Amino acid sequence: MKAAGDGNISRYITYGYIRLYLPTKYKVKSVEGTKMKKLNVAKKDACMACKECVIACSEAFYKEFSEDYSCIQIGVKKDGVTPKPVVCVQCGKCAEACPEGAITQNAKGVYMINKKKCVGCGKCVDACPFGVIVKAEGKEYASKCIACGICAKACPMEVLEIKEA
């Protein structure tokens, strides 16, 4: 993946236990003159699908474990077997889709959701090409990766890292 500009990345559709990957284009925008902070999959083949990262993210945002509440997901590669962490690349499609302007990019290039402005419509969830924005039942607002690094710290295989590029 590229930290900025155009690149190819996989978009997936889930059918039961199977995820199908489709090519899609995305643009990663960065704030001029700053380094962009984002979660990066550093060791693509080392993931064991232990889901420690998923647990850590879910518990950090919602104080309980639910895979549906995590802003990082473990999918499978095209071979249908090998685990693949699916992370937010800070592409900004969520911000473009938000009718309330509740999602903005901070100085480090991370898209953040303003909980006071979010009306919980779910348009950001639908717009996310990676399926990693969460709108939990009973919650008034959505949540997304803020590149905090909790998942990276929880990963026993050091698959994930917070990167500034």
N, C-alpha and C positions, 0 to 999 in steps of 0.2 A: 504494500500500500504506500501511497505517497502522502506526505504530510500536508501538501498543498497542491492545487491544480486538479487536473483530470486523472482518473484512474479507473481500472475495472475492479469490481468487488462483487461478491455474491449476495444475492437477495434470496431469501428462502420462503417456501410455502410449506406448512406443516400438514401432513395427512396422518393422523394417529401418531405412531412412533417414527414415521418417516419424514424427513425434511428434504425437499427438492430445492436445489439451488439454481437460480436464474441469474444471468449476468445483468448488471445495471450500471449506469454511470452515476457518479456523484462528484460534487465539487466540495472541497474543504476550504472554508474561508478563514483567513486569519486576520487579526487586527494588525494594521500596519505598525512596524517598528517594535513588535513584541514577539516573544517566543510563545508558541501555541502549546498549551498543556493538554494532554489527552491520555487515555488509557490505551496501552499498546499490548498486543499479543507478541511477546518477545521470543518464546520458544513454541512455535506452532505445533510441533510433533510431540511435545512432552506432556500434554494434557491427559490425565487419567480419568476424567469425568467424575472426580470425587465430589464435586459440587461445593467444596469449602468456600469458593468465591461467591457462589450463588447464595449460600447460607449467610455469609458475612454481609453481603449487600442487603438482603432482605431484612436481616435483623437490625442493620444500621438505620434503614429508612422507616421500618414499620414495627420494630421491636418484637417481631415474631418471624418464624421461618415459613415461607411459602415460595415455591419456585415462581409462582405468578407475580410475586411482589419484588422480585429481583430485577435490577437494571442491567444485569449480565446474564446471558443464557449459555447453556452448553448444547450446541447442535452436533451434527455429524457432517463429516466431509463427504465429498461426492461418492466415495467408496461405500457409503452407507453404514460404516462401522466406526471409523476413527473419530474420536471426539474433537470438536472444534469450538473454542470459546467465541461467542458472538458479542461484540462490544460496540458501544457508541463511538463513532469516529468524529463526532462534533461537526457533522455536515451542515446543520442548520435547517434541514427540511422541516423540522418541528416548529421552528420559529416562523418560517414562511407560512405554515398552515394555521398558526394560532390567530384567531380573529380578534382576540383581546390584547395582543401585544404583550402577553405575560412571559414570553420566552425571549430572553435577550442574551447577547454574547458579552461576557465580561472581558476585562483587560488581558487575561491569559488565553482567550479564545474559547473558553468553555461556555456552552449554552446553558443558562440557568432558568429555572421556572420560578417566577414570583408567585408565591402561594396566595398573596392578597389579590392579585389580578386574575389568577386562573379561575375559570368558572366551571371546570370539570367537563367540558364538552367532548373531550376525547379526540379532537381533530389531530392533535399532535401524535397520538398513539397510532392513528390510521396512516399518518404521513411518514412515520419512521420506516425507512427501508429495511431495517434490521430487526424490528420487533422488540426493541429494548426500552421503550418508554412504557411506564406502568401507570395504569389507572385502576387502583384497587377498589373493590366494591366497598361502599360505605365511606370512602374518602372523598373529600370535596375537590381535590386537586390531583394532577398527575405528578409523577416523579421520573427523573432521568439521571443518567450518570453525570456526576459533577467532578469526575476525575479526582476523587478524594484518596484513592489508593487502598481503601479497606480490603477490597477483594484481592489486590496484589499481595498485601501482607498476609492474607489468609491462605494463599495458594502454596501448598507444600512443595510443588515442583518448580516454583518461580517462573511460571508460564507468563504471568502478567507483570507489567511495569507501568509506572507513570512516566511519560516521556515529555520533554519540552523540546520542540523543534522549531 
